[in-house]
Amino acid sequence: MIPFNKPYLSGNELAYIEDAVARGKLSGNGYYSQRCQAFFETTYGFKKTLLTTSCTDALEMAAILLDIQPGDEVIMPSYTFVSTANAFVLRGANIVFCDSRQDHPGMDESMIESLITSKTKAIVVVHYAGVACDMDVVMSLASTYDLFVVEDAAQGIDSLYKGKPLGGIGHLGTFSFHETKNLQCGEGGLLIINDERFVARAEVIWEKGTNRSAFFRGEIDKYGWVDIGSSFLPSELNAAYLFAQLESLPKIQQERKAIWTNYYKSLQVWAKQQDIKLPYLPDFATNNAHLFYMICTSEAQRTSLIKHLKDNKVHAVFHYISLHSSPFFKNQYLGAPLHQSDSYTRTLVRLPLYYELNIDAVTSSLLTYGR
Ligand SMILES: *Cc1c(COP(=O)(O)O)cnc(C)c1O
């Protein structure tokens, strides 16, 4: 069976973990955490980054930093992973769901303005498949209506919007290093702080609501409880593992992009015959080859396609159940129907995409579908 995902291994992970152990400090914010953060700050020019135990945690930190209060409204796509919404629901926010674009599962930027009210506090964009949302539109709405923008760039590492790295455009951004993402350490994430106003408080929230980070830099002579917070920082074991992945970033990206392009080229003619849509890339976005998806004509076609692949020993999957129609949310959803989002829920399928993938086995199975 060709699995849907296989986490990448650079080969240096265990050596770095061994080194972290030898250094004798395994709790968070140590040597490897700082090296990882420095990597992101120098490679992408992010003002300040903090490693977290997941992207979910980074999003929860973002919600605390924006001081989201019960009753505040937060606009986000419905076609996304549950953590995008949960982080804000935990602070008591009312989630206002936006539909997806017709040409892409990312959020329909043209719909955002109609969802803004006097209670709106923030817009959370999701760069689906690592393909940027039209951030000029989003940032200009944010400045007109005085809103904050969080980029859920869980899938967006090393991808650009008009030349700018994703995660570095909104007030705050987040990455994921879950084992299904391009770079991984099992579970891990990053909070990107682009707005200077949030830097000091972010460090406090990260360190259980204490000013311990400033203490370790020698800026204060004792540390204590100064704000709310939690234990959002990963151990050095995770950071050491992640650092090995960061060193391989160009190699990983080159291989993933080659696989993605191979899929696109091999499937073009066949997809047209089956009336299946291949991914669309807007002019303003680059492709970081996070995932390769296809849009089927119906749910029935998708089911039969996944079954055909399974019979040929290839594991393909679908996602997301739109959050507005999830068991948790559907009874409280008061907004308009979200037709595009519902349609992606029924028809989108993802193909295996990982460094060691034998892509010919997948494409040759696919090309026999419908014949
Ligand atoms: C993967 C993902 C997350 C969650 O990341 P974790 O690191 O698993 O918490 C959040 N949002 C999106 C869009 C994702 O794809």
PDBQT file of the ligand as one rigid body, heavy atoms in Angstrom, charges set to zero:
ROOT
HETATM    1  C1  LIG A 401      -2.316  21.442  10.244  1.00  0.00    +0.000 C 
HETATM    2  C2  LIG A 401      -3.154  22.645  10.404  1.00  0.00    +0.000 A 
HETATM    3  C3  LIG A 401      -3.400  23.231  11.659  1.00  0.00    +0.000 A 
HETATM    4  C4  LIG A 401      -2.991  22.592  12.946  1.00  0.00    +0.000 C 
HETATM    5  O1  LIG A 401      -1.647  22.396  13.097  1.00  0.00    +0.000 OA
HETATM    6  P1  LIG A 401      -1.126  21.577  14.380  1.00  0.00    +0.000 P 
HETATM    7  O2  LIG A 401       0.345  21.853  14.363  1.00  0.00    +0.000 OA
HETATM    8  O3  LIG A 401      -1.461  20.143  14.144  1.00  0.00    +0.000 OA
HETATM    9  O4  LIG A 401      -1.785  22.124  15.577  1.00  0.00    +0.000 OA
HETATM   10  C5  LIG A 401      -4.110  24.411  11.716  1.00  0.00    +0.000 A 
HETATM   11  N1  LIG A 401      -4.574  25.003  10.608  1.00  0.00    +0.000 NA
HETATM   12  C6  LIG A 401      -4.395  24.457   9.389  1.00  0.00    +0.000 A 
HETATM   13  C7  LIG A 401      -4.923  25.167   8.184  1.00  0.00    +0.000 C 
HETATM   14  C8  LIG A 401      -3.693  23.261   9.245  1.00  0.00    +0.000 A 
HETATM   15  O5  LIG A 401      -3.522  22.723   8.032  1.00  0.00    +0.000 OA
ENDROOT
TORSDOF 0
